[in-house]
Amino acid sequence: MGSRKKKSVNKHYMGQAAGAVLVILLLAAISASLWVPASPIEMDPVSRLQPPSAEHWFGTDHFGRDIFSRIIYAAQVSLRIGLVTAIMTTILGTITGLVTGYYRKADNVLMRIVDGVSAFPSILLAIALVAALGGNEMNLVIALVFAFWPIMTRVVRSSTLQLSKLQYVEAARAVGTRDIAILFQHILPNALTPIIVQATFIFAEAILAEAALSFLGLGIKPPTPTWGSMLGESRIYLVKAPWFSIFPGIAIVLTVLSLNLFGDMLRDLLNPHTARKRKTAKSKVEGKEEQPNSLSVNYKA
């Protein structure tokens, strides 16, 4: 019991630390123009491939551009694409998940489409769509939404199938409540927990997918900095200038890992079964702590 409780507490601390990292990264990206010392696109061939120093904290790249500045400004692109993708995927997946989980006829049609899209790996589908549409930010978001939409649809559909069989939904249907009111007033509020958690995971996957597409040259075009394009440009300088690859890689890993840890914490905190288990475990521990005192009182009596 003690080890399990300790793991839960440590997990929450890690989730809180991950949330703090995300907040710091978001604030740094938003206020980049106010405090970042160098331009992310200004070239200085004389200073190319310089190691980290007091002037260039993360060193410079093959064009003499400050890597620290480029990483901070690239965070704006990655976080914006990830956030917009997560929001649009959540909205579209929630609507289709509610419809397919509540209406059996629509389920037979829409889920076959979802199954067909799910047959392709998300990253390969995004690569194909970006190659067909073109590599700008809007097309990138469209490709990622289409690639991750089936995941959210399945999550919401599963919750809707379970909730639609509960008594309060059947009671609302029996008194003549309209279907749209049942979906958005009775089912959706009780399905928000898995939706919110899945949205955080899609946020992280979208950032990772954007970096992969930029690494392959299919993402945002230069000179706009992105973490993936920086990794792509640094491939031939791995031995000569390892900092060129290390710092963008750390930015991607830190952001994606923080989002996953934060999503895990949200899942534990918002899951009613987990909360009930925590309360039960706490009451058992408190009961065991109080038991010796009660026994000692009875013994003395």
C-alpha positions as CSV (number, residue, x, y, z in Angstrom):
1,M,0.0,0.0,0.0
2,G,2.8,2.4,0.9
3,S,4.8,1.8,-2.3
4,R,1.7,2.2,-4.4
5,K,0.8,5.5,-2.7
6,K,4.4,6.7,-3.1
7,K,4.3,6.0,-6.8
8,S,1.0,7.9,-7.2
9,V,2.4,10.9,-5.3
10,N,5.6,10.8,-7.4
11,K,3.6,10.6,-10.6
12,H,1.6,13.7,-9.5
13,Y,4.8,15.6,-8.7
14,M,6.1,14.7,-12.2
15,G,2.9,15.8,-13.8
16,Q,3.0,19.1,-11.9
17,A,6.7,19.7,-12.9
18,A,5.7,18.9,-16.5
19,G,2.9,21.4,-16.4
20,A,5.4,24.0,-15.0
21,V,7.8,23.3,-17.9
22,L,4.9,23.7,-20.4
23,V,3.9,27.0,-18.9
24,I,7.5,28.3,-18.9
25,L,7.9,27.2,-22.6
26,L,4.6,28.8,-23.6
27,L,5.5,32.1,-21.9
28,A,9.0,32.1,-23.3
29,A,7.6,31.5,-26.8
30,I,4.9,34.2,-26.6
31,S,7.3,36.9,-25.2
32,A,10.2,35.9,-27.4
33,S,10.3,39.3,-29.2
34,L,10.7,41.1,-25.9
35,W,13.8,39.3,-24.5
36,V,15.4,37.0,-27.0
37,P,18.8,38.6,-27.8
38,A,19.3,37.7,-31.4
39,S,17.2,37.4,-34.6
40,P,16.3,33.8,-35.6
41,I,16.9,34.5,-39.3
42,E,19.8,36.9,-39.3
43,M,22.9,35.3,-40.9
44,D,26.5,35.9,-39.8
45,P,28.9,33.7,-41.9
46,V,31.8,34.8,-39.8
47,S,30.3,33.2,-36.6
48,R,29.2,30.0,-38.2
49,L,29.3,26.7,-36.2
50,Q,30.5,28.4,-33.0
51,P,30.1,26.3,-29.8
52,P,27.9,27.5,-26.9
53,S,29.3,30.6,-25.2
54,A,28.2,33.7,-23.3
55,E,27.3,35.4,-26.5
56,H,25.5,32.4,-28.1
57,W,24.1,30.3,-25.3
58,F,23.4,27.3,-27.6
59,G,26.0,28.1,-30.2
60,T,25.4,29.0,-33.9
61,D,24.4,27.0,-36.9
62,H,26.0,26.6,-40.4
63,F,24.8,30.1,-41.4
64,G,25.9,31.8,-38.1
65,R,22.4,32.1,-36.8
66,D,21.9,31.9,-33.0
67,I,20.5,28.5,-32.2
68,F,18.9,29.6,-28.9
69,S,16.9,32.3,-30.6
70,R,15.8,29.9,-33.3
71,I,14.7,27.3,-30.8
72,I,12.6,29.8,-28.9
73,Y,10.9,31.2,-32.0
74,A,10.5,27.6,-33.4
75,A,8.5,26.9,-30.2
76,Q,5.9,29.4,-31.4
77,V,5.4,27.4,-34.6
78,S,5.3,24.0,-32.9
79,L,3.0,25.0,-30.0
80,R,0.7,26.8,-32.4
81,I,0.4,23.9,-34.8
82,G,0.0,21.4,-31.9
83,L,-2.6,23.5,-30.1
84,V,-4.7,24.2,-33.3
85,T,-4.5,20.5,-34.3
86,A,-5.6,19.3,-30.9
87,I,-8.5,21.8,-30.8
88,M,-9.8,21.0,-34.3
89,T,-9.3,17.3,-33.8
90,T,-11.2,17.4,-30.5
91,I,-14.1,19.3,-32.0
92,L,-14.3,17.1,-35.1
93,G,-13.7,13.8,-33.3
94,T,-16.2,14.7,-30.6
95,I,-19.0,15.4,-33.0
96,T,-18.4,12.3,-35.1
97,G,-17.9,10.2,-31.9
98,L,-21.2,11.3,-30.4
99,V,-23.1,10.7,-33.7
100,T,-21.6,7.2,-34.3
101,G,-22.0,6.2,-30.7
102,Y,-25.6,7.3,-30.4
103,Y,-27.1,6.5,-33.9
104,R,-26.5,3.0,-35.0
105,K,-27.2,3.7,-38.7
106,A,-24.7,6.5,-38.8
107,D,-22.2,4.2,-37.0
108,N,-22.4,1.7,-39.8
109,V,-21.4,4.3,-42.3
110,L,-19.0,6.7,-40.5
111,M,-17.1,4.0,-38.7
112,R,-16.2,2.3,-42.0
113,I,-14.7,5.6,-43.1
114,V,-12.8,5.8,-39.7
115,D,-11.6,2.3,-40.1
116,G,-10.3,3.0,-43.6
117,V,-8.4,6.1,-42.4
118,S,-7.1,4.2,-39.4
119,A,-5.7,1.5,-41.7
120,F,-2.8,3.9,-42.6
121,P,-0.2,5.0,-40.0
122,S,-0.9,8.6,-38.9
123,I,2.5,9.9,-39.9
124,L,2.4,8.3,-43.4
125,L,-1.0,9.7,-44.0
126,A,0.2,13.1,-42.9
127,I,3.2,12.9,-45.2
128,A,1.0,12.0,-48.2
129,L,-1.5,14.8,-47.5
130,V,1.2,17.4,-47.0
131,A,3.0,16.3,-50.2
132,A,-0.3,16.7,-52.1
133,L,-1.5,20.0,-50.5
134,G,1.9,21.8,-50.0
135,G,4.0,22.6,-47.1
136,N,2.5,25.6,-45.4
137,E,1.1,25.9,-41.9
138,M,-2.6,25.6,-42.8
139,N,-2.1,22.5,-44.9
140,L,0.1,21.0,-42.2
141,V,-2.7,21.5,-39.7
142,I,-5.3,20.0,-42.1
143,A,-3.1,17.0,-42.7
144,L,-2.5,16.4,-39.0
145,V,-6.2,16.8,-38.1
146,F,-7.2,14.3,-40.7
147,A,-4.5,11.9,-39.5
148,F,-5.5,12.1,-35.8
149,W,-9.2,12.5,-36.1
150,P,-10.0,8.8,-36.1
151,I,-8.3,8.4,-32.7
152,M,-10.5,11.0,-31.0
153,T,-13.6,9.6,-32.8
154,R,-13.0,6.2,-31.3
155,V,-12.4,7.5,-27.8
156,V,-15.7,9.6,-27.9
157,R,-17.6,6.8,-29.5
158,S,-16.6,4.3,-26.8
159,S,-17.7,6.7,-24.1
160,T,-21.0,7.5,-25.9
161,L,-21.8,3.8,-26.3
162,Q,-21.4,3.2,-22.5
163,L,-23.2,6.4,-21.4
164,S,-26.2,6.0,-23.8
165,K,-27.2,2.8,-22.0
166,L,-27.4,4.4,-18.6
167,Q,-30.7,5.0,-16.8
168,Y,-30.6,8.7,-16.8
169,V,-30.1,8.8,-20.6
170,E,-33.0,6.4,-21.0
171,A,-35.1,8.4,-18.7
172,A,-34.4,11.6,-20.7
173,R,-35.3,9.8,-23.9
174,A,-38.5,8.5,-22.3
175,V,-39.8,11.9,-21.4
176,G,-39.2,13.2,-24.9
177,T,-36.0,15.0,-24.7
178,R,-34.5,15.8,-28.1
179,D,-31.5,13.8,-29.2
180,I,-29.3,16.9,-29.5
181,A,-30.1,17.9,-25.9
182,I,-29.3,14.3,-24.7
183,L,-26.0,14.3,-26.6
184,F,-24.7,17.7,-25.5
185,Q,-26.4,18.1,-22.0
186,H,-26.3,14.5,-20.7
187,I,-23.7,12.5,-22.6
188,L,-21.0,15.0,-23.5
189,P,-20.4,16.5,-20.0
190,N,-19.9,13.0,-18.6
191,A,-17.4,12.1,-21.5
192,L,-15.2,15.1,-21.0
193,T,-12.5,13.3,-19.0
194,P,-11.3,11.0,-21.7
195,I,-11.7,13.8,-24.3
196,I,-9.5,16.2,-22.3
197,V,-6.8,13.5,-21.7
198,Q,-6.8,12.4,-25.3
199,A,-6.5,16.0,-26.5
200,T,-3.2,16.4,-24.5
201,F,-1.8,13.3,-26.1
202,I,-2.8,14.5,-29.6
203,F,-1.2,17.8,-28.8
204,A,2.1,16.0,-28.1
205,E,1.7,13.7,-31.2
206,A,1.0,16.7,-33.4
207,I,4.2,18.4,-32.3
208,L,6.2,15.3,-32.9
209,A,4.6,14.8,-36.3
210,E,5.3,18.4,-37.3
211,A,8.9,17.9,-36.4
212,A,9.1,14.7,-38.4
213,L,7.6,16.4,-41.5
214,S,9.9,19.4,-41.2
215,F,12.8,17.1,-40.8
216,L,11.9,15.5,-44.1
217,G,11.5,18.9,-45.8
218,L,7.7,18.7,-46.0
219,G,6.9,21.2,-43.2
220,I,7.2,24.9,-42.8
221,K,9.6,26.4,-45.4
222,P,12.7,28.3,-44.5
223,P,13.7,30.8,-43.2
224,T,11.0,30.2,-40.6
225,P,12.7,28.2,-37.8
226,T,11.2,24.8,-36.7
227,W,12.7,22.2,-34.5
228,G,12.4,19.5,-37.2
229,S,14.0,21.6,-39.9
230,M,16.9,22.4,-37.5
231,L,17.5,18.7,-37.0
232,G,17.4,18.1,-40.7
233,E,19.9,20.8,-41.4
234,S,22.2,19.6,-38.6
235,R,22.6,16.0,-39.9
236,I,25.9,16.6,-41.8
237,Y,27.4,18.5,-38.8
238,L,26.8,15.8,-36.1
239,V,30.5,15.3,-35.5
240,K,31.8,18.8,-36.2
241,A,29.1,20.7,-34.3
242,P,27.0,18.3,-32.1
243,W,25.3,21.2,-30.3
244,F,23.5,22.0,-33.6
245,S,21.5,18.7,-33.2
246,I,21.5,18.3,-29.4
247,F,19.6,21.4,-28.4
248,P,16.7,21.2,-30.9
249,G,16.4,17.5,-30.0
250,I,16.2,18.3,-26.3
251,A,13.5,20.9,-27.0
252,I,11.3,18.3,-28.8
253,V,11.9,15.6,-26.2
254,L,11.2,17.9,-23.3
255,T,8.0,19.3,-24.8
256,V,6.5,15.9,-25.8
257,L,7.5,14.3,-22.6
258,S,6.0,17.1,-20.5
259,L,2.7,16.9,-22.4
260,N,2.6,13.1,-21.9
261,L,3.3,13.3,-18.2
262,F,0.8,16.1,-17.8
263,G,-1.8,14.0,-19.7
264,D,-1.1,11.1,-17.4
265,M,-1.7,13.3,-14.3
266,L,-4.9,14.6,-15.8
267,R,-6.1,11.0,-16.4
268,D,-5.5,10.1,-12.8
269,L,-7.0,13.2,-11.4
270,L,-10.1,13.2,-13.6
271,N,-10.9,9.5,-13.6
272,P,-13.6,8.9,-11.0
273,H,-12.6,5.3,-10.4
274,T,-9.0,6.4,-9.6
275,A,-10.3,9.1,-7.3
276,R,-12.6,6.6,-5.5
277,K,-9.6,4.2,-5.1
278,R,-7.5,7.0,-3.6
279,K,-10.3,7.8,-1.1
280,T,-10.8,4.1,-0.2
281,A,-7.0,3.6,0.3
282,K,-6.8,6.8,2.4
283,S,-9.8,5.7,4.6
284,K,-8.2,2.3,5.1
285,V,-4.9,3.8,6.1
286,E,-6.6,6.2,8.5
287,G,-8.6,3.3,9.9
288,K,-5.5,1.3,10.5
289,E,-3.8,4.3,12.2
290,E,-6.8,4.8,14.5
291,Q,-7.3,1.1,15.3
292,P,-4.4,0.7,17.8
293,N,-5.7,3.7,19.9
294,S,-9.2,2.3,20.1
295,L,-7.9,-1.1,21.1
296,S,-5.6,0.3,23.8
297,V,-8.6,2.3,25.2
298,N,-10.7,-0.9,25.4
299,Y,-7.9,-2.8,27.0
300,K,-7.4,-0.2,29.6
301,A,-11.1,-0.1,30.3
